[in-house]
Amino acid sequence: MGEPKGAARKGDRTACSPDPHGDDGRRLIAWLHIVAPRGAVPTATSKCACGRDRSAVGKPRVLALIDDHTAHRTVCPLRNPQEGRAAA
């Protein structure tokens, strides 16, 4: 009996390799996940790292959530920091 061929063995470095794409400093802030199977009721979830978490069920509400998610980009405190701006 021995180790199966192709199994990770001592000294296998593939798991520790650096990211081949590099790190350009960008980070995910907001996610919009839409599920719309053919013949079924569509659902959507909109999440943001600022704490926003909304969901919708049904075509009209999913379409409204897509618009709301897009509008949130302009008011999100993580994307548009208010520090240093003059008060209105």
N, CA, C and O atoms as a Tinker XYZ file with bonds, in Angstrom:
   352  protein
     1  N      0.851000   -1.170000    0.000000    73     2
     2  CA     0.000000    0.000000    0.000000    64     1     3
     3  C      0.889000    1.223000    0.000000    63     2     4     5
     4  O      1.935000    1.177000    0.647000    81     3
     5  N      0.595000    2.201000   -0.603000    73     3     6
     6  CA     1.341000    3.443000   -0.609000    64     5     7
     7  C      0.375000    4.589000   -0.818000    63     6     8     9
     8  O     -0.844000    4.422000   -0.792000    81     7
     9  N      0.939000    5.724000   -1.019000    73     7    10
    10  CA     0.097000    6.886000   -1.263000    64     9    11
    11  C     -0.486000    6.792000   -2.669000    63    10    12    13
    12  O      0.181000    6.313000   -3.587000    81    11
    13  N     -1.716000    7.241000   -2.842000    73    11    14
    14  CA    -2.276000    7.247000   -4.187000    64    13    15
    15  C     -1.481000    8.207000   -5.082000    63    14    16    17
    16  O     -0.989000    9.241000   -4.629000    81    15
    17  N     -1.373000    7.845000   -6.338000    73    15    18
    18  CA    -0.637000    8.703000   -7.264000    64    17    19
    19  C     -1.373000   10.024000   -7.427000    63    18    20    21
    20  O     -2.601000   10.063000   -7.498000    81    19
    21  N     -0.610000   11.097000   -7.484000    73    19    22
    22  CA    -1.195000   12.416000   -7.657000    64    21    23
    23  C     -1.653000   13.060000   -6.356000    63    22    24    25
    24  O     -2.078000   14.216000   -6.361000    81    23
    25  N     -1.576000   12.339000   -5.245000    73    23    26
    26  CA    -2.009000   12.916000   -3.974000    64    25    27
    27  C     -0.955000   13.886000   -3.473000    63    26    28    29
    28  O      0.229000   13.739000   -3.778000    81    27
    29  N     -1.381000   14.872000   -2.707000    73    27    30
    30  CA    -0.430000   15.831000   -2.140000    64    29    31
    31  C      0.498000   15.088000   -1.182000    63    30    32    33
    32  O      0.052000   14.334000   -0.317000    81    31
    33  N      1.778000   15.316000   -1.357000    73    31    34
    34  CA     2.766000   14.681000   -0.504000    64    33    35
    35  C      3.563000   15.759000    0.203000    63    34    36    37
    36  O      3.432000   16.946000   -0.096000    81    35
    37  N      4.381000   15.338000    1.133000    73    35    38
    38  CA     5.194000   16.313000    1.854000    64    37    39
    39  C      6.005000   17.134000    0.847000    63    38    40    41
    40  O      6.559000   16.598000   -0.113000    81    39
    41  N      6.057000   18.416000    1.086000    73    39    42
    42  CA     6.823000   19.288000    0.222000    64    41    43
    43  C      6.079000   19.763000   -1.012000    63    42    44    45
    44  O      6.655000   20.474000   -1.836000    81    43
    45  N      4.812000   19.390000   -1.163000    73    43    46
    46  CA     4.052000   19.850000   -2.319000    64    45    47
    47  C      3.789000   21.337000   -2.155000    63    46    48    49
    48  O      3.162000   21.743000   -1.176000    81    47
    49  N      4.255000   22.168000   -3.098000    73    47    50
    50  CA     4.221000   23.604000   -2.943000    64    49    51
    51  C      3.043000   24.274000   -3.641000    63    50    52    53
    52  O      2.917000   25.496000   -3.554000    81    51
    53  N      2.199000   23.556000   -4.311000    73    51    54
    54  CA     1.147000   24.207000   -5.076000    64    53    55
    55  C      0.173000   24.974000   -4.180000    63    54    56    57
    56  O     -0.349000   26.009000   -4.595000    81    55
    57  N     -0.082000   24.495000   -2.973000    73    55    58
    58  CA    -1.030000   25.173000   -2.095000    64    57    59
    59  C     -0.457000   26.469000   -1.533000    63    58    60    61
    60  O     -1.216000   27.326000   -1.081000    81    59
    61  N      0.838000   26.627000   -1.549000    73    59    62
    62  CA     1.470000   27.808000   -0.960000    64    61    63
    63  C      1.981000   28.782000   -2.009000    63    62    64    65
    64  O      2.667000   29.746000   -1.667000    81    63
    65  N      1.669000   28.557000   -3.251000    73    63    66
    66  CA     2.166000   29.429000   -4.311000    64    65    67
    67  C      1.531000   30.802000   -4.204000    63    66    68    69
    68  O      0.378000   30.910000   -3.787000    81    67
    69  N      2.251000   31.854000   -4.569000    73    67    70
    70  CA     1.655000   33.187000   -4.546000    64    69    71
    71  C      0.579000   33.314000   -5.615000    63    70    72    73
    72  O      0.560000   32.558000   -6.587000    81    71
    73  N     -0.309000   34.272000   -5.425000    73    71    74
    74  CA    -1.388000   34.507000   -6.371000    64    73    75
    75  C     -0.785000   34.887000   -7.723000    63    74    76    77
    76  O     -0.067000   35.884000   -7.809000    81    75
    77  N     -1.059000   34.114000   -8.785000    73    75    78
    78  CA    -0.448000   34.408000  -10.086000    64    77    79
    79  C     -0.959000   35.716000  -10.694000    63    78    80    81
    80  O     -0.332000   36.265000  -11.600000    81    79
    81  N     -2.098000   36.217000  -10.199000    73    79    82
    82  CA    -2.674000   37.443000  -10.744000    64    81    83
    83  C     -2.216000   38.684000   -9.979000    63    82    84    85
    84  O     -2.496000   39.809000  -10.392000    81    83
    85  N     -1.518000   38.479000   -8.872000    73    83    86
    86  CA    -1.041000   39.618000   -8.089000    64    85    87
    87  C     -2.158000   40.248000   -7.279000    63    86    88    89
    88  O     -3.310000   39.822000   -7.354000    81    87
    89  N     -1.814000   41.253000   -6.512000    73    87    90
    90  CA    -2.786000   41.969000   -5.691000    64    89    91
    91  C     -2.762000   43.431000   -6.120000    63    90    92    93
    92  O     -1.793000   44.145000   -5.862000    81    91
    93  N     -3.828000   43.869000   -6.773000    73    91    94
    94  CA    -3.866000   45.244000   -7.254000    64    93    95
    95  C     -4.546000   46.186000   -6.267000    63    94    96    97
    96  O     -4.774000   47.353000   -6.586000    81    95
    97  N     -4.876000   45.692000   -5.066000    73    95    98
    98  CA    -5.446000   46.533000   -4.031000    64    97    99
    99  C     -6.960000   46.637000   -4.050000    63    98   100   101
   100  O     -7.538000   47.207000   -3.125000    81    99
   101  N     -7.621000   46.110000   -5.068000    73    99   102
   102  CA    -9.078000   46.190000   -5.129000    64   101   103
   103  C     -9.692000   45.151000   -4.208000    63   102   104   105
   104  O     -9.145000   44.060000   -4.043000    81   103
   105  N    -10.827000   45.484000   -3.607000    73   103   106
   106  CA   -11.541000   44.570000   -2.717000    64   105   107
   107  C    -13.024000   44.595000   -3.064000    63   106   108   109
   108  O    -13.558000   45.629000   -3.464000    81   107
   109  N    -13.684000   43.450000   -2.909000    73   107   110
   110  CA   -15.129000   43.385000   -3.139000    64   109   111
   111  C    -15.845000   44.122000   -2.021000    63   110   112   113
   112  O    -15.529000   43.946000   -0.844000    81   111
   113  N    -16.805000   44.943000   -2.395000    73   111   114
   114  CA   -17.585000   45.686000   -1.406000    64   113   115
   115  C    -19.046000   45.267000   -1.460000    63   114   116   117
   116  O    -19.664000   45.050000   -0.418000    81   115
   117  N    -19.609000   45.152000   -2.659000    73   115   118
   118  CA   -21.031000   44.852000   -2.799000    64   117   119
   119  C    -21.242000   43.661000   -3.733000    63   118   120   121
   120  O    -20.496000   43.454000   -4.690000    81   119
   121  N    -22.286000   42.884000   -3.423000    73   119   122
   122  CA   -22.613000   41.698000   -4.208000    64   121   123
   123  C    -24.082000   41.741000   -4.579000    63   122   124   125
   124  O    -24.925000   42.098000   -3.756000    81   123
   125  N    -24.389000   41.383000   -5.803000    73   123   126
   126  CA   -25.767000   41.225000   -6.257000    64   125   127
   127  C    -25.866000   39.824000   -6.836000    63   126   128   129
   128  O    -25.231000   39.514000   -7.844000    81   127
   129  N    -26.665000   38.981000   -6.196000    73   127   130
   130  CA   -26.809000   37.584000   -6.624000    64   129   131
   131  C    -28.237000   37.377000   -7.095000    63   130   132   133
   132  O    -29.184000   37.554000   -6.329000    81   131
   133  N    -28.387000   37.001000   -8.359000    73   131   134
   134  CA   -29.709000   36.812000   -8.953000    64   133   135
   135  C    -29.838000   35.361000   -9.408000    63   134   136   137
   136  O    -28.948000   34.822000  -10.065000    81   135
   137  N    -30.964000   34.736000   -9.046000    73   135   138
   138  CA   -31.261000   33.377000   -9.491000    64   137   139
   139  C    -32.597000   33.434000  -10.210000    63   138   140   141
   140  O    -33.617000   33.793000   -9.623000    81   139
   141  N    -32.580000   33.074000  -11.497000    73   139   142
   142  CA   -33.802000   33.132000  -12.299000    64   141   143
   143  C    -33.908000   31.896000  -13.184000    63   142   144   145
   144  O    -33.722000   31.984000  -14.398000    81   143
   145  N    -34.206000   30.749000  -12.586000    73   143   146
   146  CA   -34.347000   29.538000  -13.401000    64   145   147
   147  C    -35.556000   29.647000  -14.333000    63   146   148   149
   148  O    -36.572000   30.250000  -13.989000    81   147
   149  N    -35.425000   29.065000  -15.488000    73   147   150
   150  CA   -36.511000   29.097000  -16.471000    64   149   151
   151  C    -37.764000   28.447000  -15.878000    63   150   152   153
   152  O    -37.722000   27.316000  -15.392000    81   151
   153  N    -38.870000   29.179000  -15.929000    73   151   154
   154  CA   -40.138000   28.643000  -15.450000    64   153   155
   155  C    -40.330000   28.713000  -13.944000    63   154   156   157
   156  O    -41.326000   28.204000  -13.431000    81   155
   157  N    -39.392000   29.336000  -13.215000    73   155   158
   158  CA   -39.513000   29.428000  -11.764000    64   157   159
   159  C    -39.499000   30.895000  -11.334000    63   158   160   161
   160  O    -39.215000   31.788000  -12.133000    81   159
   161  N    -39.804000   31.123000  -10.084000    73   159   162
   162  CA   -39.846000   32.485000   -9.547000    64   161   163
   163  C    -38.415000   32.973000   -9.314000    63   162   164   165
   164  O    -37.644000   32.293000   -8.637000    81   163
   165  N    -38.044000   34.137000   -9.859000    73   163   166
   166  CA   -36.689000   34.652000   -9.651000    64   165   167
   167  C    -36.516000   35.205000   -8.234000    63   166   168   169
   168  O    -37.461000   35.691000   -7.614000    81   167
   169  N    -35.274000   35.112000   -7.744000    73   167   170
   170  CA   -34.918000   35.672000   -6.442000    64   169   171
   171  C    -33.616000   36.440000   -6.596000    63   170   172   173
   172  O    -32.834000   36.185000   -7.513000    81   171
   173  N    -33.394000   37.380000   -5.691000    73   171   174
   174  CA   -32.164000   38.154000   -5.721000    64   173   175
   175  C    -31.773000   38.558000   -4.309000    63   174   176   177
   176  O    -32.628000   38.733000   -3.442000    81   175
   177  N    -30.473000   38.705000   -4.089000    73   175   178
   178  CA   -29.936000   39.170000   -2.823000    64   177   179
   179  C    -28.909000   40.249000   -3.113000    63   178   180   181
   180  O    -28.055000   40.086000   -3.985000    81   179
   181  N    -28.993000   41.346000   -2.386000    73   179   182
   182  CA   -28.045000   42.447000   -2.512000    64   181   183
   183  C    -27.381000   42.636000   -1.155000    63   182   184   185
   184  O    -28.049000   42.921000   -0.161000    81   183
   185  N    -26.059000   42.475000   -1.122000    73   183   186
   186  CA   -25.310000   42.626000    0.126000    64   185   187
   187  C    -24.168000   43.597000   -0.089000    63   186   188   189
   188  O    -23.605000   43.686000   -1.180000    81   187
   189  N    -23.833000   44.325000    0.967000    73   187   190
   190  CA   -22.733000   45.274000    0.912000    64   189   191
   191  C    -21.927000   45.146000    2.203000    63   190   192   193
   192  O    -22.476000   44.829000    3.259000    81   191
   193  N    -20.645000   45.390000    2.111000    73   191   194
   194  CA   -19.774000   45.311000    3.283000    64   193   195
   195  C    -20.119000   46.373000    4.319000    63   194   196   197
   196  O    -19.678000   46.265000    5.463000    81   195
   197  N    -20.892000   47.394000    3.957000    73   195   198
   198  CA   -21.296000   48.435000    4.908000    64   197   199
   199  C    -22.404000   47.948000    5.839000    63   198   200   201
   200  O    -22.768000   48.645000    6.786000    81   199
   201  N    -22.944000   46.749000    5.576000    73   199   202
   202  CA   -23.984000   46.182000    6.428000    64   201   203
   203  C    -25.333000   46.050000    5.747000    63   202   204   205
   204  O    -26.255000   45.466000    6.318000    81   203
   205  N    -25.464000   46.564000    4.573000    73   203   206
   206  CA   -26.721000   46.481000    3.823000    64   205   207
   207  C    -26.943000   45.038000    3.379000    63   206   208   209
   208  O    -26.031000   44.406000    2.847000    81   207
   209  N    -28.147000   44.517000    3.595000    73   207   210
   210  CA   -28.470000   43.134000    3.231000    64   209   211
   211  C    -29.955000   43.086000    2.894000    63   210   212   213
   212  O    -30.798000   43.123000    3.790000    81   211
   213  N    -30.277000   43.003000    1.610000    73   211   214
   214  CA   -31.669000   42.989000    1.163000    64   213   215
   215  C    -31.897000   41.826000    0.211000    63   214   216   217
   216  O    -30.970000   41.343000   -0.439000    81   215
   217  N    -33.153000   41.384000    0.140000    73   215   218
   218  CA   -33.492000   40.300000   -0.781000    64   217   219
   219  C    -34.854000   40.563000   -1.393000    63   218   220   221
   220  O    -35.638000   41.358000   -0.876000    81   219
   221  N    -35.129000   39.882000   -2.506000    73   219   222
   222  CA   -36.397000   40.055000   -3.208000    64   221   223
   223  C    -36.808000   38.740000   -3.858000    63   222   224   225
   224  O    -35.968000   37.933000   -4.258000    81   223
   225  N    -38.111000   38.547000   -3.952000    73   223   226
   226  CA   -38.672000   37.361000   -4.598000    64   225   227
   227  C    -39.733000   37.836000   -5.583000    63   226   228   229
   228  O    -40.577000   38.665000   -5.243000    81   227
   229  N    -39.690000   37.314000   -6.793000    73   227   230
   230  CA   -40.651000   37.698000   -7.831000    64   229   231
   231  C    -40.042000   38.723000   -8.772000    63   230   232   233
   232  O    -39.239000   39.560000   -8.357000    81   231
   233  N    -40.424000   38.656000  -10.036000    73   231   234
   234  CA   -39.813000   39.493000  -11.067000    64   233   235
   235  C    -39.886000   40.991000  -10.769000    63   234   236   237
   236  O    -38.860000   41.665000  -10.865000    81   235
   237  N    -41.047000   41.545000  -10.412000    73   235   238
   238  CA   -41.091000   43.001000  -10.168000    64   237   239
   239  C    -40.178000   43.429000   -9.013000    63   238   240   241
   240  O    -39.504000   44.456000   -9.100000    81   239
   241  N    -40.158000   42.652000   -7.949000    73   239   242
   242  CA   -39.325000   43.000000   -6.796000    64   241   243
   243  C    -37.845000   42.798000   -7.089000    63   242   244   245
   244  O    -37.014000   43.571000   -6.611000    81   243
   245  N    -37.500000   41.779000   -7.862000    73   243   246
   246  CA   -36.103000   41.564000   -8.239000    64   245   247
   247  C    -35.614000   42.721000   -9.102000    63   246   248   249
   248  O    -34.506000   43.216000   -8.897000    81   247
   249  N    -36.422000   43.159000  -10.063000    73   247   250
   250  CA   -36.042000   44.290000  -10.903000    64   249   251
   251  C    -35.861000   45.559000  -10.062000    63   250   252   253
   252  O    -34.944000   46.342000  -10.309000    81   251
   253  N    -36.736000   45.762000   -9.067000    73   251   254
   254  CA   -36.614000   46.924000   -8.188000    64   253   255
   255  C    -35.343000   46.823000   -7.337000    63   254   256   257
   256  O    -34.679000   47.830000   -7.093000    81   255
   257  N    -35.007000   45.616000   -6.887000    73   255   258
   258  CA   -33.795000   45.437000   -6.085000    64   257   259
   259  C    -32.549000   45.704000   -6.926000    63   258   260   261
   260  O    -31.573000   46.255000   -6.415000    81   259
   261  N    -32.563000   45.335000   -8.176000    73   259   262
   262  CA   -31.425000   45.619000   -9.059000    64   261   263
   263  C    -31.219000   47.131000   -9.156000    63   262   264   265
   264  O    -30.089000   47.609000   -9.059000    81   263
   265  N    -32.307000   47.885000   -9.346000    73   263   266
   266  CA   -32.210000   49.342000   -9.401000    64   265   267
   267  C    -31.720000   49.910000   -8.071000    63   266   268   269
   268  O    -30.897000   50.826000   -8.043000    81   267
   269  N    -32.233000   49.360000   -6.970000    73   267   270
   270  CA   -31.837000   49.824000   -5.644000    64   269   271
   271  C    -30.357000   49.539000   -5.381000    63   270   272   273
   272  O    -29.655000   50.368000   -4.800000    81   271
   273  N    -29.891000   48.377000   -5.805000    73   271   274
   274  CA   -28.484000   48.008000   -5.640000    64   273   275
   275  C    -27.589000   48.976000   -6.411000    63   274   276   277
   276  O    -26.548000   49.402000   -5.912000    81   275
   277  N    -28.000000   49.313000   -7.617000    73   275   278
   278  CA   -27.243000   50.254000   -8.438000    64   277   279
   279  C    -27.217000   51.641000   -7.788000    63   278   280   281
   280  O    -26.176000   52.299000   -7.771000    81   279
   281  N    -28.348000   52.081000   -7.259000    73   279   282
   282  CA   -28.424000   53.387000   -6.607000    64   281   283
   283  C    -27.587000   53.418000   -5.327000    63   282   284   285
   284  O    -27.048000   54.466000   -4.972000    81   283
   285  N    -27.471000   52.295000   -4.636000    73   283   286
   286  CA   -26.705000   52.239000   -3.389000    64   285   287
   287  C    -25.230000   52.576000   -3.622000    63   286   288   289
   288  O    -24.558000   53.072000   -2.718000    81   287
   289  N    -24.733000   52.313000   -4.810000    73   287   290
   290  CA   -23.332000   52.606000   -5.118000    64   289   291
   291  C    -22.998000   54.078000   -4.899000    63   290   292   293
   292  O    -21.875000   54.407000   -4.518000    81   291
   293  N    -23.959000   54.962000   -5.135000    73   291   294
   294  CA   -23.692000   56.400000   -5.001000    64   293   295
   295  C    -23.776000   56.887000   -3.561000    63   294   296   297
   296  O    -23.266000   57.965000   -3.254000    81   295
   297  N    -24.403000   56.127000   -2.673000    73   295   298
   298  CA   -24.558000   56.569000   -1.288000    64   297   299
   299  C    -23.816000   55.702000   -0.278000    63   298   300   301
   300  O    -23.797000   56.034000    0.908000    81   299
   301  N    -23.209000   54.610000   -0.707000    73   299   302
   302  CA   -22.509000   53.710000    0.206000    64   301   303
   303  C    -21.332000   54.430000    0.865000    63   302   304   305
   304  O    -20.501000   55.012000    0.167000    81   303
   305  N    -21.248000   54.400000    2.205000    73   303   306
   306  CA   -20.147000   55.076000    2.888000    64   305   307
   307  C    -18.780000   54.446000    2.609000    63   306   308   309
   308  O    -17.756000   55.107000    2.778000    81   307
   309  N    -18.750000   53.207000    2.193000    73   307   310
   310  CA   -17.466000   52.560000    1.883000    64   309   311
   311  C    -16.939000   52.989000    0.514000    63   310   312   313
   312  O    -15.728000   53.069000    0.310000    81   311
   313  N    -17.835000   53.259000   -0.407000    73   311   314
   314  CA   -17.428000   53.699000   -1.753000    64   313   315
   315  C    -17.249000   55.211000   -1.832000    63   314   316   317
   316  O    -16.485000   55.712000   -2.657000    81   315
   317  N    -17.956000   55.928000   -0.972000    73   315   318
   318  CA   -17.939000   57.388000   -0.998000    64   317   319
   319  C    -17.705000   57.917000    0.414000    63   318   320   321
   320  O    -18.643000   58.390000    1.057000    81   319
   321  N    -16.480000   57.846000    0.900000    73   319   322
   322  CA   -16.219000   58.311000    2.265000    64   321   323
   323  C    -16.554000   59.793000    2.426000    63   322   324   325
   324  O    -16.262000   60.607000    1.550000    81   323
   325  N    -17.168000   60.127000    3.554000    73   323   326
   326  CA   -17.592000   61.503000    3.814000    64   325   327
   327  C    -16.513000   62.313000    4.522000    63   326   328   329
   328  O    -16.652000   63.529000    4.651000    81   327
   329  N    -15.458000   61.680000    4.977000    73   327   330
   330  CA   -14.412000   62.364000    5.711000    64   329   331
   331  C    -13.765000   63.439000    4.841000    63   330   332   333
   332  O    -13.379000   63.177000    3.702000    81   331
   333  N    -13.653000   64.634000    5.378000    73   331   334
   334  CA   -12.998000   65.708000    4.663000    64   333   335
   335  C    -13.912000   66.485000    3.733000    63   334   336   337
   336  O    -13.467000   67.467000    3.139000    81   335
   337  N    -15.160000   66.092000    3.579000    73   335   338
   338  CA   -16.083000   66.811000    2.719000    64   337   339
   339  C    -16.787000   67.906000    3.521000    63   338   340   341
   340  O    -17.018000   67.750000    4.720000    81   339
   341  N    -17.114000   68.974000    2.881000    73   339   342
   342  CA   -17.841000   70.056000    3.539000    64   341   343
   343  C    -19.271000   69.635000    3.787000    63   342   344   345
   344  O    -19.882000   68.958000    2.960000    81   343
   345  N    -19.806000   70.038000    4.935000    73   343   346
   346  CA   -21.192000   69.708000    5.263000    64   345   347
   347  C    -22.129000   70.541000    4.392000    63   346   348   349
   348  O    -21.819000   71.677000    4.033000    81   347
   349  N    -23.277000   69.960000    4.059000    73   347   350
   350  CA   -24.234000   70.669000    3.200000    64   349   351
   351  C    -24.990000   71.714000    3.960000    63   350   352
   352  O    -25.835000   72.403000    3.387000    81   351
